[in-house]
Every structure is written in C-alpha cells, then in structure tokens.
C-alpha cells in the first residue's frame, strides 16, 4: 500500500460513534444552508424494505429533537409492486424517475436515477442509500453525513461495513461483496492505487456535497459508484474523500449472472477512464443457462452511456433556489 494511502486511512477513516448526534446537530446549525441534508433512495420493486428504511430515518433523524435530515426522497424507477405507495405511506417524498427531466428519455440503471435525483432534491449535502437494506440503522445516514458537517475539507464520504453473504439458509460472515473483491478492488489497486484504502468502493451508501456531485458524469448503470470515486479523486483529491464504519449491511443478494452483468458494467466504467473513452470492440456480455439438456446463451448489453455533469443541464441551472 502507498504511504499516502496508509496516512489517509489513519486520518480519513472513522466510526459512526466518533460523532454523536448532538455534535452533528451543532455543526449543522453552524453551517446554515451549507448544512442542509437530502437523503435519496433509488428504488425498483423494493416494497418489502423501502418503508422501514424511510420510517427509521424519519424517526431518528427528522424529528423536532433531532432535525438532522431535511428531506428523504424516494426516486421510483418503474416499480411494478407497491414501492411508491409504501414509501409515501412511510413519509417519503416519492418521485417517478420518468417525471424528472422528461425531455431526456430515461434509461434503465441505478446511476440514471441518482443523476436525476439532483434535480428534485435541495440539500447542500446529498446522501444516497440503497432501498433493499434490511435491519436498517440510521447510522448509515448520520455516520456518513457526519464528516461533511464537521470537516470543512471533506467532499465525499462512503460507508464501510461488514457484508455477510446470506444464501440458502446459511450465513458467510464476510462473503458478500463478490464483485468488489473480484473486479473493483483489483482494478483500483492496479490502476488507481490511491483509492486502495476504500473498504467498500462499490457500496451504495455514501454522502457528498452537491457542489461536487453536480460536476461529475454519472454512468447510468452499476458503474456509477466506481466512476464517482475515480472522478472525485481527480477533481478534489484523496484528502477530500473519507469513509465511516457503520456496522453491518444486510441486503438482498443477486445471483451469479446478475453479478456478471454488474462486473461487466464496472469494467466498462474503468475502461473509459483508462483509455480516454476508447471504443470497446463489443460492449456486450454473453452468459449461459442450462435448458433442456444444453447450454443456452443469452447476451446482455453492457452499460455504455454516461450522463453529463448536472452543471451542463439547463433545467438544473434554472431550477428555483432552495
């Protein structure tokens, strides 16, 4: 590990317990408008979990006694279940993905939803939380928002956590994050070693200052977290990035083929940044299933589109002031 990264780990890695809520509230009051916080949950068919997450955030962080979070917004990207209703009943502001910036046709993908969310939130600090988390703890929000309120130089903070793999009734304590270990971590260590200190580089829980987010391109799919880290390093430098230990992350795990598609999108994101947006020979991934005694191929496109920085979008620049 680079000496710079060892030093960064000592200075820019914290525990959520390092900043109690009374400290965060005092820092938020002192910051004024720069301390406003929006929480965004990108959601697709998450009726089983999204309501509980919203309820915990509102109960712990949006009361008169603890007004840390100013708004919680669920951006629904076309759910076929009751995600939107459950989220609204729990107290979230629910916005349909396709209703945001309608002149730009929406494409499928998590990064697409995060990019559009900047148009329907107002906080100077934006905190993203995946909507499939179970046993959700509000430290996933307060922990990563904390350094942005108390450390003026911080620009982006990611959550780090234990990630057990829960499958077939068995639990492997540290078996989650397979794409991280097989794809993202090797890419970062080999090509962006200054980012090798991040424990969960692909984690979906992170907070950043709006002023940084609006400068970033957003890969529309699963490459968004990797791209955001790499591009943030280039824009603000390593010392403006940090991570906070928030405990244990329980969530739904995807099957091997879904992980393969995720890995391909992440590789594509890295490739663009390594090769100056060079053209891939074939931006697609073929996988195989056994059916009727033989292997049947299925080919999936790899996310190749990226949305431009929000500062390039006229509707963002002309939106009403918060």
C-alpha positions as CSV (number, residue, x, y, z in Angstrom):
1,X,0.0,0.0,0.0
2,X,1.2,3.5,-0.8
3,X,2.4,5.6,2.2
4,X,-0.1,8.2,1.2
5,X,-2.9,5.7,1.5
6,X,-1.7,4.5,4.9
7,X,-1.7,8.1,6.1
8,X,-5.1,8.7,4.6
9,X,-6.5,5.6,6.3
10,X,-5.4,6.9,9.7
11,X,-6.8,10.4,9.1
12,X,-9.9,9.8,6.9
13,X,-11.4,6.6,8.3
14,X,-13.8,6.9,11.2
15,X,-16.5,5.1,13.1
16,X,-20.1,6.4,13.3
17,X,-19.7,6.5,17.1
18,X,-17.0,9.2,16.7
19,X,-19.6,11.8,16.1
20,X,-22.6,11.7,18.4
21,X,-25.9,13.3,17.2
22,X,-25.5,16.4,19.4
23,X,-22.2,17.2,17.8
24,X,-23.7,16.8,14.3
25,X,-26.7,19.0,15.1
26,X,-24.5,21.8,16.5
27,X,-22.3,21.6,13.3
28,X,-25.5,21.6,11.1
29,X,-26.8,24.7,12.9
30,X,-23.4,26.5,12.5
31,X,-23.3,25.6,8.8
32,X,-26.6,27.2,7.9
33,X,-27.7,26.5,4.3
34,X,-24.5,24.6,3.7
35,X,-25.6,22.0,6.3
36,X,-28.9,21.0,4.7
37,X,-29.2,17.3,4.1
38,X,-31.2,15.4,1.5
39,X,-31.4,11.6,1.6
40,X,-32.1,9.8,-1.7
41,X,-33.3,6.2,-2.0
42,X,-33.2,4.8,-5.6
43,X,-35.9,2.1,-5.7
44,X,-37.1,-0.6,-8.1
45,X,-39.5,-3.1,-6.7
46,X,-38.5,-2.7,-3.1
47,X,-41.8,-2.7,-1.3
48,X,-40.5,-5.2,1.3
49,X,-37.8,-2.9,2.6
50,X,-38.2,0.7,1.5
51,X,-40.9,1.7,4.0
52,X,-38.9,0.5,7.0
53,X,-35.8,2.5,5.9
54,X,-37.9,5.7,5.5
55,X,-39.5,5.2,8.8
56,X,-36.2,4.8,10.6
57,X,-34.7,7.9,9.0
58,X,-37.8,9.9,9.9
59,X,-38.0,8.6,13.4
60,X,-34.3,9.0,14.3
61,X,-33.2,11.9,12.2
62,X,-36.1,14.1,11.2
63,X,-37.9,14.9,14.5
64,X,-38.1,18.3,16.3
65,X,-35.4,17.0,18.7
66,X,-33.1,15.6,16.0
67,X,-33.6,17.6,12.8
68,X,-30.5,16.3,11.0
69,X,-32.1,15.3,7.7
70,X,-34.2,17.9,5.9
71,X,-35.8,15.6,3.3
72,X,-36.0,12.0,2.3
73,X,-36.8,11.4,-1.4
74,X,-37.5,8.0,-3.0
75,X,-37.0,8.0,-6.8
76,X,-39.0,5.1,-8.2
77,X,-37.6,3.8,-11.4
78,X,-40.7,2.0,-12.7
79,X,-41.6,-0.4,-9.9
80,X,-44.3,-3.0,-10.7
81,X,-45.0,-3.5,-7.0
82,X,-46.2,-1.2,-4.2
83,X,-42.9,0.5,-3.7
84,X,-44.2,4.0,-4.4
85,X,-47.2,3.6,-2.1
86,X,-45.3,2.1,0.7
87,X,-42.6,4.8,0.6
88,X,-45.2,7.6,0.5
89,X,-47.1,6.0,3.4
90,X,-43.9,5.9,5.4
91,X,-43.4,9.7,4.9
92,X,-41.0,9.9,1.9
93,X,-41.4,12.3,-1.0
94,X,-41.8,9.9,-3.9
95,X,-40.9,11.0,-7.5
96,X,-41.1,8.9,-10.6
97,X,-37.8,8.7,-12.5
98,X,-39.5,9.4,-15.8
99,X,-41.2,12.6,-14.5
100,X,-37.7,14.1,-13.9
101,X,-36.2,15.9,-16.9
102,X,-38.7,14.4,-19.3
103,X,-37.0,15.9,-22.4
104,X,-34.2,13.3,-21.9
105,X,-35.6,9.8,-22.3
106,X,-34.7,7.7,-19.3
107,X,-32.7,4.5,-19.5
108,X,-32.6,1.7,-17.0
109,X,-30.0,1.8,-14.4
110,X,-29.2,2.9,-10.9
111,X,-26.8,5.7,-11.9
112,X,-29.6,7.2,-14.1
113,X,-31.8,7.5,-11.0
114,X,-29.1,9.0,-8.9
115,X,-28.2,11.6,-11.6
116,X,-31.9,12.7,-12.0
117,X,-32.3,12.9,-8.2
118,X,-30.2,16.0,-8.1
119,X,-33.0,17.8,-9.9
120,X,-35.6,17.0,-7.2
121,X,-33.6,17.5,-4.1
122,X,-32.4,20.7,-2.4
123,X,-29.8,19.7,0.2
124,X,-26.3,21.0,0.1
125,X,-25.3,17.5,1.2
126,X,-26.9,14.6,-0.7
127,X,-26.8,11.2,0.9
128,X,-27.6,8.1,-1.2
129,X,-28.9,4.9,0.5
130,X,-29.9,1.7,-1.3
131,X,-33.5,0.7,-0.8
132,X,-33.0,-3.0,-0.3
133,X,-31.4,-2.8,3.1
134,X,-32.8,-4.9,5.9
135,X,-32.3,-4.3,9.7
136,X,-31.6,-0.7,8.7
137,X,-29.8,1.5,11.2
138,X,-29.9,5.3,10.9
139,X,-26.1,5.4,11.4
140,X,-26.0,4.6,7.7
141,X,-27.1,8.2,7.2
142,X,-25.8,10.1,10.3
143,X,-22.4,8.3,10.1
144,X,-21.5,9.3,6.5
145,X,-23.1,12.8,6.8
146,X,-21.1,13.5,9.9
147,X,-17.6,14.2,8.4
148,X,-19.2,16.5,5.8
149,X,-20.7,18.6,8.6
150,X,-17.7,18.6,10.9
151,X,-14.7,18.6,8.5
152,X,-14.8,21.6,6.1
153,X,-12.5,20.0,3.6
154,X,-14.5,16.8,3.1
155,X,-16.3,16.3,-0.2
156,X,-17.4,12.7,-0.3
157,X,-17.8,10.0,2.4
158,X,-18.6,6.3,1.8
159,X,-19.9,3.9,4.3
160,X,-17.8,0.8,5.2
161,X,-19.3,-2.2,6.9
162,X,-19.3,-6.0,7.3
163,X,-21.2,-7.6,4.5
164,X,-22.4,-11.1,5.3
165,X,-23.5,-13.4,2.4
166,X,-26.9,-14.9,3.3
167,X,-27.9,-17.6,0.9
168,X,-29.6,-21.0,1.2
169,X,-30.3,-20.5,4.9
170,X,-26.5,-20.2,5.6
171,X,-24.6,-17.1,6.5
172,X,-21.0,-16.5,5.5
173,X,-19.8,-13.6,7.8
174,X,-17.7,-11.9,5.2
175,X,-18.9,-13.5,2.0
176,X,-20.7,-10.5,0.5
177,X,-19.2,-8.1,-2.0
178,X,-18.1,-10.6,-4.5
179,X,-17.9,-8.1,-7.4
180,X,-15.9,-5.8,-5.2
181,X,-13.3,-8.5,-4.4
182,X,-13.1,-10.0,-7.9
183,X,-13.4,-6.9,-10.1
184,X,-13.4,-3.5,-8.4
185,X,-10.6,-3.9,-5.8
186,X,-8.1,-5.4,-8.3
187,X,-8.9,-2.5,-10.8
188,X,-8.4,0.1,-8.1
189,X,-5.2,-1.4,-6.7
190,X,-3.7,-1.8,-10.2
191,X,-4.8,1.4,-11.8
192,X,-5.9,3.8,-9.1
193,X,-3.8,2.7,-6.1
194,X,-4.6,6.0,-4.2
195,X,-8.1,4.6,-3.8
196,X,-7.0,1.2,-2.5
197,X,-7.9,2.2,1.1
198,X,-11.7,2.2,0.5
199,X,-13.2,-0.9,2.2
200,X,-16.4,-0.8,0.2
201,X,-15.7,1.1,-3.0
202,X,-18.9,-0.2,-4.6
203,X,-21.2,0.4,-1.6
204,X,-24.4,2.2,-2.3
205,X,-24.4,4.3,0.9
206,X,-22.4,7.5,0.6
207,X,-22.8,11.2,1.0
208,X,-21.3,14.1,-0.9
209,X,-21.5,17.8,-1.3
210,X,-23.8,18.9,-4.0
211,X,-21.1,21.1,-5.4
212,X,-19.0,18.0,-6.2
213,X,-21.9,15.9,-7.4
214,X,-23.0,18.4,-10.0
215,X,-19.5,18.3,-11.6
216,X,-19.5,14.6,-12.0
217,X,-20.5,12.5,-15.0
218,X,-22.8,9.6,-13.9
219,X,-22.5,6.2,-15.5
220,X,-26.1,5.2,-15.9
221,X,-25.8,1.7,-14.5
222,X,-23.8,-0.3,-11.9
223,X,-20.6,1.5,-12.7
224,X,-21.8,4.7,-11.0
225,X,-20.0,4.1,-7.7
226,X,-16.7,3.2,-9.2
227,X,-16.9,6.1,-11.6
228,X,-17.8,8.5,-8.9
229,X,-14.8,7.6,-6.8
230,X,-12.3,7.8,-9.6
231,X,-13.7,11.1,-10.9
232,X,-13.9,12.6,-7.4
233,X,-10.3,11.8,-6.8
234,X,-9.4,13.7,-10.0
235,X,-11.5,16.7,-9.1
236,X,-11.0,17.2,-5.3
237,X,-8.1,14.9,-4.4
238,X,-7.7,12.0,-1.9
239,X,-7.7,14.1,1.3
240,X,-11.3,15.3,0.5
241,X,-12.6,11.7,0.5
242,X,-13.3,9.6,3.5
243,X,-15.1,6.5,4.9
244,X,-17.1,5.7,8.1
245,X,-17.7,2.3,9.7
246,X,-21.5,1.9,10.2
247,X,-21.6,-1.7,11.3
248,X,-23.2,-4.5,9.3
249,X,-25.1,-4.3,6.0
250,X,-27.9,-6.8,5.4
251,X,-29.5,-6.8,1.9
252,X,-30.7,-8.9,-0.9
253,X,-28.0,-10.7,-2.8
254,X,-28.1,-11.2,-6.6
255,X,-27.4,-14.4,-8.5
256,X,-24.1,-15.1,-10.2
257,X,-25.3,-14.0,-13.7
258,X,-26.6,-10.7,-12.3
259,X,-23.2,-10.2,-10.7
260,X,-21.5,-10.9,-14.1
261,X,-23.5,-8.1,-15.7
262,X,-22.6,-5.8,-12.8
263,X,-18.9,-6.7,-13.2
264,X,-19.1,-6.0,-17.0
265,X,-20.6,-2.6,-16.4
266,X,-17.9,-1.8,-13.8
267,X,-15.1,-2.9,-16.1
268,X,-16.6,-0.7,-18.9
269,X,-16.6,2.3,-16.5
270,X,-13.0,1.7,-15.6
271,X,-12.1,1.2,-19.3
272,X,-13.5,4.5,-20.3
273,X,-11.3,6.2,-17.7
274,X,-8.2,4.3,-18.6
275,X,-8.4,4.6,-22.3
276,X,-9.8,8.0,-22.9
277,X,-13.2,6.7,-23.8
278,X,-11.8,4.3,-26.4
279,X,-14.4,2.2,-28.2
280,X,-14.9,-1.4,-27.0
281,X,-15.0,-4.0,-29.7
282,X,-18.2,-5.4,-28.4
283,X,-19.9,-3.7,-25.4
284,X,-22.0,-6.8,-24.5
285,X,-21.8,-9.8,-22.2
286,X,-22.9,-13.3,-23.1
287,X,-23.9,-15.7,-20.4
288,X,-25.1,-19.3,-20.4
289,X,-28.0,-21.2,-18.8
290,X,-28.7,-24.9,-19.0
291,X,-32.1,-25.6,-20.5
292,X,-33.4,-28.9,-22.0
293,X,-30.1,-30.6,-21.5
294,X,-28.0,-28.0,-23.3
295,X,-26.4,-24.6,-22.6
296,X,-28.4,-21.7,-24.0
297,X,-26.6,-18.4,-24.5
298,X,-28.2,-15.0,-23.6
299,X,-26.5,-11.8,-24.4
300,X,-26.9,-8.6,-22.4
301,X,-25.7,-5.1,-23.3
302,X,-23.1,-3.5,-21.0
303,X,-24.0,0.0,-19.8
304,X,-22.0,2.3,-22.1
305,X,-23.9,5.6,-21.6
306,X,-22.9,8.3,-19.1
307,X,-24.9,11.3,-18.1
308,X,-23.1,14.7,-18.3
309,X,-22.4,16.7,-15.2
310,X,-25.5,18.5,-13.9
311,X,-23.8,21.8,-14.4
312,X,-24.3,21.2,-18.2
313,X,-28.1,20.8,-17.8
314,X,-30.1,24.0,-18.4
315,X,-33.0,22.8,-16.3
316,X,-30.7,22.2,-13.3
317,X,-29.2,25.7,-13.6
318,X,-32.6,27.4,-13.9
319,X,-34.3,25.4,-11.1
320,X,-35.8,27.5,-8.2
321,X,-33.3,28.3,-5.4
322,X,-33.7,26.1,-2.3
